[in-house]
């Protein structure tokens, strides 16, 4: 499994031709308490660099951008009623899983991302 | 460059996440707490806010009451010394220059507390429109103000002052109260819908006062609270916010503030415009039927017709559901309404305000 991060603070865990997507701990911290998530639907295609989901903190709405391209094969519907799981465990709270077509440009590994958010 | 309040160092010390608000660097929330935690603390224990960005103006002199009364929609005659009254500061067209609190120190001296974003505009307007023998002072930059809000506020204050030194009634105040060596004005006011006090002191004493109150309350559950919680708290309480529910272009007879608009009193700014005006809009509260959070500026539809907009909206931390304030045309409050939430239609349900009432 390979864990990568986008400059827009999403993580992607790539395992063969499958990839799970979430947002980084840094991102959840910056966003603050999440109270709503507008999840994508199973079967949708997502395109690297384009918005695929939005989350809302108490104060504001933020778009999430796809770190990879592919077709969604699973959605973590548990988040619908409990978006705060992203705050408590950002790396565990995956949003969706895709059948991978291609990776986005400029993905960073963990060390590079840690440097990026310094 | 953004200004800082006298309490800026307190925010840094407590891990405040600083944002620019109305030209001031203020904390939106604090590290290790966050909007929801701070909000819940105010509803269950207490929170301490820096509201030093608010403006303070003093109008005094033999004609202070009548001169000021002409500039306000509410009637300030007959108030007692130590009483506070809410009013709109109207413009000649019937819109709002600001909404304000009037503190009567005595019959010839009034303190006006105004919104930070409007303080300069208000000062210019009031100073140039006061008639008769009056003196005007803008003391905004010399005053620090903190708001102690929450059910245990009184318990905290009683560690610092006696029962007699605290204002008893809602919307009353005591002045020249000694709080741990700092001379304060204490009012039973706030912007949270919760029991609480607001304390005013000289700017140079601000940090000392903040630290004294924080130390007195810390073990009881007092936490610092930022602008984020201030907004969700006032919204749950159904309190209007200038720039959202009120504005120069919004007629003040359309915002459900009738209690503060005394059409029967003698002439005041905007009275003629209001008398000639037939309200077309209203301010109502709403939640959603299914999912989604309507935010300010979302259009409100009845079928294909746009009948208004959302002026404020958030997820209510106390009620755990979305709440929104709508400005919609009269007669549509009982019809099926939808908000356009970023391209998605979200069905609305009109509900009474305040959304939250203290136990």
Interface residues (C-beta under 8 A of the other chain):
Chain A: X32 X33 X35 X36 X38 X54 X56 X57 X58 X59 X61 X80
Chain B: X28 X29 X34 X35 X36 X37 X39 X228 X231 X232 X291 X292 X293 X295 X314 X315 X317 X322 X342 X344
